[in-house]
């Protein structure tokens, strides 16, 4: 109780500073005063108990007043700290950064504030003329030789959120030591330190010329032009989900040779309120409803979509019954890796120096593919900045040919250092064309993979714990799992435990080995004797703890798919119950 009183007092003190300062506007002060006057202090605590920090995706939070909210002052202090860090690392003049935003409410205002603050600190800001995809921002940083970049986006989060993805000179989101270095500088900044007034000589608007350069780069992901030309009439339905892919994705598809591209008109409208979906997340089947409806009307071969900042993609194809089948994130990575390996071999393009990357929570089927064809596969932490890290440490020595993660993200080439939905959509359409060449669909290719490598069901369980109390609960859950791990998973004995915080794996006999990872991370994994894998980690961008389950089941023919999936679902429920979820 005393601890809670102290926390409330601490939050009230910070909130009062916002009220007393002349630097905050009238609307912000009114919102803060309402929180202070409310007898229920939950909102006050959530808004002021901490300052937003860089997680796996930079800043991300609910928009509103407070140190733990996305607003122009928190964005301003973060940018001032980022600018201070850049000037510390690069003391010479002539530095530049790239700044952009997606379709979210307040996005343009935040992006213009970011560009203004960089310019006021002597750093040239290349500001996109309007919303653009996250991968294009990553590309532009490298193309322009910028030292850093910011994209104002909350990716696939609900409409209440906005965010701030911070990039470094390699076009990847910031990693150590830069992430902690930026945070250290941000923590030194008071609102009085922020230079909000722009130096217009150091702000340059960019747009169409970078779109063209990016579109040309995307063609590097193409593997077989001939198969596209033979199937140029592949019937494609595309949805931008109210976001940034609306212009660039159809243009990229046409540049590859596809001619039958149909768009979902309601979802091509830029709107940060996302009126046609509950949440603009391609992982949610509901978000694909309008696309599937149009696909049925037009008898499309496949339906594809991008999330608001066009780094993630969704794929829907037809099953043998003619019904639409949503391809999950693991299956998406499987389809890409299968095609890349198989067709690079067929065309004589695969080299001994080629390598692939997947995250540790992504399906192990990909590892079986790489092992069969003796292609190097790197495991990395969740988040595409870690895939980018694996590319960077091998640059000049080996060639990256593809990498993905379970959350609907893939990068099929090395022109960008983040998830790239426009390039990935072009490549999945190439794969669909290749399937059609053989009288098959993407679903048939997926079944071919299961028959060759075995079936596994993949499931994600998100336990949401908002606010300060939720953060404490998540911490307690991780400590409990670490000190008392499960002995079995759905009846199969646990054969190995991997603790990435300790960088240590322990087998059933107690034997230990070191895990070769770039740094510790608060992730636990349990592997059972039958091949089941369960991964547990707190989210770096949202108030939730995530559980990833991969569960094998017998599948003798494609006709057994539903049966095998049902077996996995029951085992998943057993595991969930045993973990108390």
C-alpha positions in Angstrom: 0.0 0.0 0.0 2.8 2.4 0.9 4.6 1.5 -2.3 1.5 2.4 -4.3 1.1 5.7 -2.4 4.8 6.5 -3.2 4.2 5.7 -6.9 1.1 7.9 -7.0 3.0 10.7 -5.3 5.9 10.3 -7.8 3.5 10.4 -10.8 1.7 13.4 -9.4 5.0 15.3 -8.9 6.0 14.7 -12.6 2.5 15.5 -13.8 2.5 18.8 -11.8 5.7 19.8 -13.6 3.9 19.5 -16.9 1.1 21.8 -15.6 3.6 24.3 -14.2 5.8 24.5 -17.3 5.1 27.1 -20.0 6.4 24.7 -22.6 3.3 22.5 -22.7 0.3 23.5 -24.7 -3.2 24.1 -23.4 -4.7 20.8 -24.6 -1.9 18.8 -23.0 -2.3 20.6 -19.7 -6.1 20.0 -19.7 -5.5 16.3 -20.2 -2.9 16.1 -17.4 -5.2 18.1 -15.0 -8.1 15.7 -15.7 -5.8 12.8 -14.6 -4.7 14.6 -11.5 -8.3 15.5 -10.5 -9.5 11.9 -11.0 -9.8 9.9 -7.8 -8.9 6.8 -9.7 -5.2 7.2 -10.3 -4.8 4.3 -12.7 -4.6 6.4 -15.8 -2.2 8.9 -14.1 0.1 6.1 -13.1 0.1 4.5 -16.6 0.8 7.8 -18.2 3.6 9.0 -15.8 5.2 6.0 -14.1 8.0 5.8 -16.6 9.4 7.3 -19.7 9.0 5.3 -22.9 12.2 3.5 -23.8 13.6 1.9 -26.9 12.4 -1.8 -27.1 12.7 -4.2 -30.0 11.0 -1.6 -32.2 12.1 1.7 -30.7 9.4 3.8 -29.0 5.8 2.6 -29.1 2.9 3.6 -27.0 -0.7 4.9 -26.7 -1.0 8.5 -27.8 -1.8 11.1 -25.2 -0.3 13.3 -22.5 2.4 11.8 -20.2 5.9 10.6 -20.1 4.7 7.1 -20.9 2.7 8.2 -23.9 3.4 9.1 -27.5 3.1 12.9 -27.8 5.2 15.7 -29.4 7.1 16.3 -26.1 8.1 12.7 -25.5 8.9 12.5 -29.2 10.8 15.8 -29.0 12.9 14.7 -26.0 13.7 11.3 -27.7 14.7 13.1 -30.8 16.9 15.6 -29.0 18.6 12.7 -27.2 19.0 10.9 -30.5 20.4 14.1 -32.1 22.8 14.5 -29.2 24.0 11.0 -29.6 24.5 11.3 -33.3 26.5 14.5 -32.8 28.6 12.7 -30.2 29.4 9.7 -32.4 29.8 11.9 -35.6 31.2 15.2 -34.4 32.0 16.3 -38.0 29.6 18.3 -40.0 27.6 17.2 -43.1 25.6 14.5 -41.3 22.1 13.6 -42.5 19.1 11.5 -41.3 16.0 10.2 -43.1 12.6 10.9 -41.5 9.2 9.5 -42.5 5.8 8.4 -41.1 2.9 6.0 -41.9 -0.8 6.6 -42.0 -1.4 6.9 -38.3 -3.1 9.9 -36.6 -0.5 12.6 -35.6 2.1 10.9 -37.8 2.8 13.9 -40.0 3.0 16.2 -37.0 5.4 13.9 -35.2 7.6 13.4 -38.4 7.8 17.2 -39.0 8.8 17.7 -35.3 11.5 15.1 -35.6 12.9 16.7 -38.8 12.8 20.2 -37.2 14.7 19.0 -34.1 17.4 17.3 -36.1 17.8 20.3 -38.3 18.0 22.6 -35.2 20.9 20.5 -34.0 22.8 20.9 -37.3 21.8 17.6 -38.8 20.3 17.6 -42.3 16.9 15.9 -42.4 15.6 14.2 -45.5 11.9 14.3 -44.9 9.6 12.2 -47.1 6.8 14.3 -48.7 4.2 11.9 -47.3 3.7 8.5 -45.9 6.0 5.7 -47.1 6.7 2.1 -46.3 9.1 1.2 -43.5 11.4 -0.8 -45.9 11.7 2.3 -48.2 12.9 4.3 -45.2 15.5 1.6 -44.5 16.5 1.7 -48.1 16.7 5.5 -48.3 19.1 5.6 -45.3 21.7 3.5 -47.2 20.9 5.1 -50.6 21.5 8.6 -49.3 24.4 7.7 -47.0 22.6 9.0 -44.0 23.9 8.2 -40.5 20.5 7.4 -39.0 16.8 7.6 -39.6 13.4 7.7 -37.9 10.1 6.3 -39.1 7.0 7.4 -37.1 4.9 4.2 -37.0 3.3 1.8 -34.6 3.3 -0.9 -37.3 0.3 -3.2 -36.9 -0.9 -1.9 -33.4 -4.4 -0.7 -32.8 -5.4 2.9 -33.8 -4.7 4.3 -30.3 -0.9 3.7 -30.8 1.9 5.5 -32.5 5.6 4.8 -32.4 9.1 5.8 -33.4 11.4 3.4 -35.1 15.0 4.5 -34.8 17.5 3.4 -37.4 21.3 3.5 -37.7 23.5 4.1 -40.8 23.2 0.5 -42.0 19.4 0.9 -42.4 18.7 -1.4 -39.5 16.9 -0.6 -36.3 19.4 0.4 -33.5 21.2 -2.3 -31.6 23.9 -2.2 -28.8 25.8 -0.1 -28.1 23.7 2.6 -30.0 20.3 1.6 -28.4 21.5 2.1 -24.8 23.7 5.0 -25.9 20.6 6.8 -27.3 18.6 6.0 -24.2 21.4 7.4 -22.0 21.3 10.6 -23.9 17.5 10.8 -24.0 17.4 10.3 -20.2 19.6 13.4 -19.8 17.2 15.6 -21.7 14.6 17.9 -20.1 11.9 19.5 -22.1 13.8 22.8 -21.8 16.7 21.3 -23.8 14.6 20.4 -26.9 15.3 22.6 -29.9 11.9 22.7 -31.6 12.6 25.5 -34.0 13.7 24.2 -37.4 16.6 25.3 -39.6 14.8 25.2 -42.9 18.2 25.1 -44.8 18.8 21.7 -43.3 15.4 20.1 -44.3 15.0 18.6 -47.7 11.8 17.0 -49.0 12.2 13.7 -50.8 9.7 11.5 -52.6 9.2 10.2 -56.1 12.9 9.8 -57.0 13.4 7.6 -53.9 10.3 5.6 -54.8 11.9 4.9 -58.2 15.2 3.9 -56.7 13.5 1.6 -54.2 11.3 0.0 -56.9 14.4 -0.8 -58.9 16.1 -2.3 -55.8 13.0 -4.5 -55.1 13.6 -6.3 -58.5 16.8 -7.8 -56.9 14.5 -10.2 -55.0 13.3 -11.7 -58.3 14.6 -15.3 -58.9 12.9 -16.3 -62.2 11.6 -13.7 -64.6 10.5 -16.3 -67.1 8.0 -18.0 -64.8 6.4 -14.6 -64.2 6.1 -13.8 -67.9 4.4 -17.2 -68.5 1.9 -16.3 -65.8 1.7 -12.5 -66.1 -2.1 -12.8 -65.8 -2.0 -14.3 -62.3 -5.1 -12.9 -60.6 -3.9 -10.9 -57.6 -6.0 -9.1 -55.1 -4.1 -6.6 -52.8 -5.1 -4.6 -49.8 -3.0 -1.7 -48.3 -5.0 -1.9 -45.0 -5.3 2.0 -45.1 -1.6 2.3 -45.1 1.6 3.0 -46.9 1.7 0.1 -49.4 -1.2 1.6 -51.5 1.0 3.1 -54.2 4.3 1.2 -54.1 3.1 -2.4 -54.0 1.0 -2.3 -57.2 3.8 -0.4 -58.9 6.4 -3.0 -57.8 4.2 -5.9 -59.0 3.8 -4.3 -62.4 7.5 -3.7 -62.6 8.0 -7.4 -62.1 5.7 -8.2 -65.0 2.4 -9.0 -63.3 -0.6 -7.4 -65.2 -3.7 -8.5 -63.4 -3.6 -6.6 -60.1 -6.8 -5.7 -58.3 -7.0 -3.6 -55.1 -9.5 -3.6 -52.3 -10.9 0.0 -52.8 -12.2 0.5 -49.2 -8.7 -0.3 -47.8 -6.7 1.8 -50.2 -8.0 5.0 -48.4 -5.4 6.4 -46.1 -7.0 6.5 -42.6 -5.3 6.3 -39.2 -8.6 5.2 -37.6 -8.6 1.9 -39.7 -12.4 2.0 -40.2 -12.7 -1.4 -42.1 -10.8 -3.5 -39.5 -10.9 -4.1 -35.8 -7.0 -4.0 -35.8 -4.8 -3.5 -38.9 -2.8 -6.6 -38.1 -2.2 -9.1 -40.9 -2.0 -11.8 -38.2 -5.7 -11.4 -37.6 -8.0 -13.2 -40.0 -10.7 -10.6 -39.6 -8.4 -8.0 -41.3 -8.4 -10.0 -44.5 -12.2 -10.3 -44.8 -12.7 -7.6 -47.5 -9.8 -9.0 -49.5 -11.2 -12.5 -49.5 -14.6 -11.2 -50.4 -13.2 -9.4 -53.5 -11.0 -12.4 -54.2 -14.1 -14.6 -54.4 -15.9 -12.1 -56.7 -12.9 -11.9 -59.1 -12.0 -15.6 -58.8 -8.5 -14.5 -57.7 -5.5 -16.9 -57.4 -4.4 -15.3 -54.2 -5.0 -12.3 -51.8 -2.2 -10.4 -50.3 -2.1 -7.4 -47.9 0.4 -5.2 -46.1 0.1 -3.8 -42.6 0.0 0.1 -42.2 3.7 0.6 -42.5 4.1 -2.1 -45.1 6.8 -4.1 -43.4 4.6 -7.2 -42.7 2.5 -9.1 -45.3 -0.4 -11.4 -45.3 -1.1 -14.2 -47.8 -4.4 -16.0 -48.5 -4.7 -18.8 -51.1 -7.3 -21.4 -52.1 -7.4 -24.9 -50.7 -8.7 -28.0 -52.6 -12.3 -27.2 -51.6 -11.9 -23.7 -53.2 -12.0 -22.0 -49.8 -9.7 -19.3 -48.8 -6.8 -20.5 -46.6 -4.8 -17.9 -44.6 -1.1 -18.7 -44.6 0.3 -18.1 -41.1 3.7 -16.5 -40.4 5.6 -19.8 -40.0 4.1 -21.1 -43.3 5.0 -17.8 -45.0 8.7 -18.3 -44.1 8.5 -21.9 -45.1 7.1 -21.1 -48.6 9.8 -18.4 -49.2 12.7 -20.5 -48.0 11.5 -23.6 -49.9 11.2 -21.7 -53.1 14.5 -19.8 -52.7 16.5 -22.9 -52.1 14.8 -25.1 -54.7 14.8 -22.6 -57.5 18.3 -21.2 -56.9 19.5 -24.8 -57.2 17.4 -25.4 -60.3 18.7 -22.2 -62.0 22.3 -22.7 -60.8 22.2 -19.6 -58.6 22.9 -21.2 -55.2 26.4 -20.6 -53.9 28.4 -22.1 -51.0 28.6 -18.6 -49.5 24.8 -18.1 -49.4 23.1 -18.0 -46.0 19.6 -17.8 -44.5 18.3 -16.4 -41.2 15.4 -17.2 -39.0 14.4 -16.1 -35.5 14.6 -18.6 -32.6 10.8 -18.7 -32.3 10.2 -19.5 -36.0 9.4 -23.0 -37.2 12.2 -25.6 -37.1 11.0 -26.9 -40.5 13.2 -24.1 -42.1 16.2 -25.6 -40.3 15.4 -29.0 -41.9 15.3 -27.4 -45.3 18.6 -25.7 -44.9 20.2 -28.9 -43.5 19.0 -31.0 -46.4 20.6 -28.8 -48.9 23.7 -27.8 -46.8 22.8 -24.1 -46.7 24.0 -22.1 -43.7 21.1 -21.1 -41.5 21.6 -18.6 -38.6 19.2 -18.5 -35.6 18.7 -15.0 -34.0 16.5 -13.3 -31.5 13.0 -12.1 -32.3 12.9 -8.8 -34.2 14.2 -8.0 -37.6 17.1 -5.9 -36.2 18.6 -9.2 -35.2 18.2 -10.6 -38.7 19.9 -7.4 -39.9 22.7 -8.0 -37.4 23.3 -11.4 -38.9 23.6 -9.9 -42.4 25.9 -7.2 -41.1 28.4 -9.5 -39.4 28.7 -11.5 -42.6 28.8 -8.6 -45.1 31.6 -8.9 -47.6 32.1 -12.6 -46.8 28.8 -14.3 -47.4 25.6 -13.5 -49.3 22.3 -13.2 -47.6 19.5 -14.8 -49.6 16.5 -14.6 -47.3 15.2 -14.5 -43.7 12.0 -14.4 -41.8 10.2 -14.5 -38.5 6.9 -16.0 -37.4 5.1 -12.6 -37.2 4.5 -12.3 -40.9 7.8 -10.6 -41.7 10.2 -11.6 -44.5 13.2 -10.0 -46.2 14.2 -11.7 -49.5 17.3 -9.6 -50.5 20.0 -7.4 -49.0 18.9 -4.0 -50.3 16.9 -3.3 -47.1 17.7 -4.1 -43.5 14.1 -4.5 -42.2 11.0 -6.5 -43.0 10.0 -5.7 -46.6 6.4 -6.4 -47.6 6.6 -4.9 -51.1 9.5 -7.1 -52.1 8.1 -10.1 -50.3 4.7 -9.7 -52.0 6.3 -9.6 -55.4 8.3 -12.8 -54.5 5.2 -14.6 -53.2 3.4 -13.8 -56.4 6.4 -15.2 -58.3 6.0 -18.4 -56.2 2.3 -18.5 -57.0 3.2 -18.2 -60.7 5.7 -21.0 -60.3 3.0 -23.1 -58.6 0.5 -22.3 -61.4 3.1 -23.4 -64.0 2.8 -26.8 -62.4 -1.0 -26.8 -62.2 -0.7 -26.1 -58.4 -1.6 -23.4 -55.9 0.4 -22.0 -53.0 -1.6 -24.4 -50.8 -0.4 -27.4 -52.8 3.2 -26.2 -52.4 2.6 -25.9 -48.7 1.4 -29.5 -48.6 4.5 -30.6 -50.6 6.6 -29.1 -47.9 4.7 -30.9 -45.1 5.0 -34.2 -47.0 8.7 -33.8 -47.4 9.6 -32.4 -44.0 6.8 -33.4 -41.6 3.9 -31.5 -40.2 3.9 -29.2 -37.2 1.2 -26.9 -35.9 2.3 -23.5 -34.7 0.5 -21.4 -32.2 1.0 -18.1 -30.4 -0.6 -17.2 -27.1 -0.4 -13.5 -26.0 -1.2 -12.8 -22.3 -1.8 -9.1 -22.0 -0.8 -7.3 -18.8 -1.2 -3.6 -19.1 0.4 -0.8 -17.0 2.8 -0.9 -14.1 1.0 -3.8 -12.3 1.1 -5.8 -15.6 4.8 -5.2 -16.0 5.4 -6.6 -12.5 3.2 -9.6 -13.2 5.1 -10.4 -16.4 8.4 -10.2 -14.5 7.1 -12.5 -11.8 5.9 -15.0 -14.5 9.3 -15.2 -16.1 11.0 -15.7 -12.8 8.6 -18.5 -11.9 9.2 -20.3 -15.3 12.9 -19.8 -14.9 13.0 -21.3 -11.4 10.4 -24.0 -12.0 10.3 -25.1 -15.6 7.9 -27.7 -16.9 9.0 -31.4 -16.8 6.8 -32.4 -19.8 4.9 -30.8 -22.7 1.6 -32.5 -23.6 3.0 -35.8 -22.2 6.4 -35.6 -23.8 9.3 -35.2 -21.5 11.3 -32.0 -21.7 14.7 -32.9 -23.2 16.4 -29.5 -23.2 15.9 -26.0 -21.6 17.4 -23.0 -23.2 17.8 -19.9 -21.1 18.9 -17.0 -23.2 19.2 -14.7 -20.2 21.9 -17.0 -18.9 23.0 -18.0 -22.5 22.9 -21.6 -21.3 21.2 -24.8 -22.4 20.5 -27.7 -20.0 19.6 -31.2 -21.1 17.5 -33.7 -19.2 20.6 -35.1 -17.4 21.7 -31.6 -16.2 24.5 -31.2 -18.7 25.0 -27.6 -19.7 26.3 -25.9 -22.9 26.7 -22.3 -23.8 24.4 -20.6 -26.3 26.2 -18.6 -29.0 24.2 -15.4 -29.2 25.4 -11.8 -29.4 24.0 -10.8 -26.0 21.6 -12.1 -23.3 17.9 -11.8 -23.7 14.9 -12.6 -21.4 13.7 -15.6 -23.4 13.1 -19.2 -22.3 12.7 -22.3 -24.6 11.7 -25.8 -23.8 12.2 -28.7 -26.2 10.5 -32.1 -25.6 11.5 -35.5 -26.8 8.8 -35.6 -29.5 10.0 -32.4 -31.1 7.7 -30.0 -29.4 9.1 -26.5 -28.9 7.7 -23.8 -26.5 9.2 -20.4 -26.3 8.4 -17.7 -23.8 9.3 -14.0 -23.8 8.0 -10.6 -22.8 7.1 -8.4 -25.7 9.5 -5.5 -26.3 6.8 -3.2 -27.8 3.5 -4.1 -26.1 2.4 -4.9 -22.5 2.2 -8.7 -23.0 4.0 -11.9 -22.4 4.2 -14.2 -25.5 4.2 -18.0 -25.8 5.1 -19.7 -29.0 4.4 -23.4 -29.5 5.5 -25.7 -32.3 3.9 -29.1 -32.1 4.4 -32.1 -34.4 1.7 -34.5 -35.5 1.5 -37.4 -38.1 0.3 -36.4 -41.6 0.4 -39.2 -44.1 -1.2 -37.2 -47.0 -2.5 -33.7 -47.7 -6.0 -35.0 -47.0 -4.9 -35.4 -43.3 -4.1 -31.7 -42.9 -7.2 -30.8 -40.9 -6.8 -34.0 -38.7 -3.1 -33.3 -38.0 -3.9 -29.7 -37.1 -6.7 -30.8 -34.7 -4.2 -33.1 -32.9 -1.8 -30.2 -32.5 -4.6 -27.9 -31.3 -5.5 -30.4 -28.5 -1.9 -30.7 -27.5 -1.5 -27.0 -27.5 -4.5 -26.7 -25.1 -2.9 -29.3 -22.8 0.3 -27.4 -22.7 -1.5 -24.1 -22.1 -3.4 -25.6 -19.2 -0.3 -27.1 -17.7 1.4 -23.7 -17.8 -1.6 -22.1 -16.2 -2.5 -19.8 -19.1 
